[in-house]
């Protein structure tokens, strides 16, 4: 990994995955953190996000729920994980806790964290209230079984 192209490991909202990849989670309602902007963003929102000036993917996902298209989420998170090896990648929703935490937990599963431990991993290393609802927790435990789009 090139240190100039990825996040500072001590930056606000930065989660270090077991592979060493760094992903930033954030809430869009808060001011943009200082420093370099992301190169790629995953926005888990009920409506399309604004244009940010960097490449992004929108995953339709209503607040307090699970994604409308789990297979698409898996595809986007797989891309985010791959890109995080060499680029600044962020995942964000409005508040930065429930949907963002759920997406980060799913990303942790893709990175090798056992599905039954992923919520605790994200709560310990990202935000203690990440993954807010029982159905979001259940979604993470079943994420391995989501089949990506053909």
C-alpha positions as CSV (number, residue, x, y, z in Angstrom):
1,X,0.0,0.0,0.0
2,X,1.2,3.5,-0.8
3,X,0.8,5.7,2.3
4,X,0.2,8.8,0.2
5,X,-2.8,7.3,-1.5
6,X,-4.6,5.7,1.5
7,X,-6.0,7.0,4.8
8,X,-4.0,8.0,7.8
9,X,-4.6,5.0,10.2
10,X,-5.4,7.5,13.0
11,X,-7.7,9.6,10.9
12,X,-11.3,10.2,12.0
13,X,-13.6,7.3,11.2
14,X,-10.8,5.2,9.7
15,X,-11.3,1.4,10.2
16,X,-8.3,-0.9,9.7
17,X,-9.5,-4.3,8.3
18,X,-7.6,-7.5,9.2
19,X,-5.8,-7.3,5.8
20,X,-4.4,-3.9,6.8
21,X,-6.6,-2.0,4.3
22,X,-8.0,1.3,5.6
23,X,-11.6,2.4,5.0
24,X,-13.1,5.6,6.3
25,X,-16.7,5.6,7.5
26,X,-18.5,8.9,8.0
27,X,-21.8,10.6,8.4
28,X,-22.7,13.1,5.6
29,X,-24.4,15.4,8.1
30,X,-21.1,16.1,9.8
31,X,-18.5,18.5,8.2
32,X,-16.1,16.8,5.8
33,X,-13.0,15.7,7.7
34,X,-9.8,17.6,7.1
35,X,-7.1,16.2,4.8
36,X,-7.3,14.5,1.5
37,X,-10.7,13.6,0.1
38,X,-11.6,10.0,-0.9
39,X,-10.8,8.7,-4.4
40,X,-13.8,6.4,-4.2
41,X,-17.0,6.5,-2.2
42,X,-19.8,4.2,-1.4
43,X,-23.0,6.0,-0.3
44,X,-25.7,4.0,1.4
45,X,-28.7,6.2,1.3
46,X,-32.4,6.3,0.6
47,X,-31.9,8.8,-2.3
48,X,-29.0,9.5,-4.7
49,X,-26.2,11.5,-3.1
50,X,-25.0,14.8,-4.5
51,X,-22.0,14.8,-6.8
52,X,-18.9,14.9,-4.7
53,X,-16.1,15.2,-7.3
54,X,-14.8,11.7,-7.0
55,X,-15.9,8.3,-8.3
56,X,-18.7,6.8,-6.3
57,X,-21.4,4.2,-6.1
58,X,-24.9,4.7,-4.6
59,X,-26.5,1.8,-2.8
60,X,-30.3,2.3,-2.2
61,X,-30.7,1.8,1.5
62,X,-33.4,3.4,3.7
63,X,-32.5,4.6,7.1
64,X,-32.7,1.9,9.8
65,X,-33.3,-0.8,7.2
66,X,-31.1,-3.1,5.1
67,X,-30.1,-2.5,1.5
68,X,-32.8,-2.8,-1.2
69,X,-30.4,-4.9,-3.4
70,X,-28.1,-7.0,-1.3
71,X,-26.4,-8.5,-4.3
72,X,-25.5,-5.0,-5.6
73,X,-24.2,-4.1,-2.2
74,X,-21.9,-7.1,-2.2
75,X,-20.6,-6.2,-5.7
76,X,-19.9,-2.6,-4.6
77,X,-18.2,-3.6,-1.4
78,X,-16.1,-6.1,-3.3
79,X,-15.0,-3.2,-5.5
80,X,-14.4,-1.0,-2.5
81,X,-12.2,-3.6,-0.8
82,X,-10.1,-4.1,-3.9
83,X,-9.7,-0.4,-4.4
84,X,-8.8,0.3,-0.7
85,X,-5.5,-1.5,-1.3
86,X,-4.3,1.5,-3.2
87,X,-6.9,4.3,-2.9
88,X,-8.7,6.3,-0.2
89,X,-12.2,4.7,0.0
90,X,-15.0,5.9,2.2
91,X,-18.4,4.5,3.1
92,X,-21.0,6.9,4.3
93,X,-24.7,7.4,5.1
94,X,-26.4,10.4,6.7
95,X,-25.5,9.7,10.3
96,X,-22.5,7.4,9.8
97,X,-23.5,4.7,12.3
98,X,-26.3,2.3,11.3
99,X,-26.1,1.8,7.5
100,X,-22.4,2.8,7.4
101,X,-21.6,0.4,10.3
102,X,-23.6,-2.4,8.7
103,X,-21.7,-1.9,5.4
104,X,-18.4,-1.8,7.2
105,X,-19.3,-5.0,9.0
106,X,-20.1,-6.6,5.7
107,X,-16.8,-5.4,4.3
108,X,-15.1,-6.9,7.3
109,X,-16.8,-10.3,6.4
110,X,-15.4,-10.0,2.9
111,X,-12.0,-9.3,4.4
112,X,-12.1,-12.5,6.5
113,X,-13.8,-11.6,9.8
114,X,-16.2,-14.4,10.7
115,X,-19.8,-13.2,10.1
116,X,-20.8,-13.8,13.7
117,X,-18.0,-11.5,14.9
118,X,-18.2,-8.7,12.3
119,X,-20.6,-6.5,14.2
120,X,-18.4,-6.6,17.4
121,X,-15.3,-6.0,15.3
122,X,-16.8,-2.8,13.8
123,X,-18.2,-1.6,17.1
124,X,-14.7,-2.1,18.7
125,X,-12.7,-0.5,15.9
126,X,-15.1,2.1,14.3
127,X,-18.1,3.2,16.4
128,X,-19.5,1.5,19.5
129,X,-23.1,2.0,18.3
130,X,-22.5,0.8,14.7
131,X,-25.2,-1.5,13.2
132,X,-28.2,-0.1,14.9
133,X,-31.1,-2.6,14.4
134,X,-31.6,-6.3,14.9
135,X,-32.3,-6.8,11.2
136,X,-29.1,-5.0,10.3
137,X,-27.2,-7.4,12.7
138,X,-29.0,-10.4,11.1
139,X,-28.1,-9.1,7.6
140,X,-24.4,-9.1,8.5
141,X,-24.5,-12.6,9.9
142,X,-26.1,-13.8,6.6
143,X,-24.0,-11.6,4.3
144,X,-21.7,-14.5,3.2
145,X,-24.7,-16.2,1.6
146,X,-25.6,-13.2,-0.6
147,X,-24.9,-14.0,-4.2
148,X,-23.3,-11.2,-6.2
149,X,-25.0,-10.2,-9.5
150,X,-24.2,-12.4,-12.5
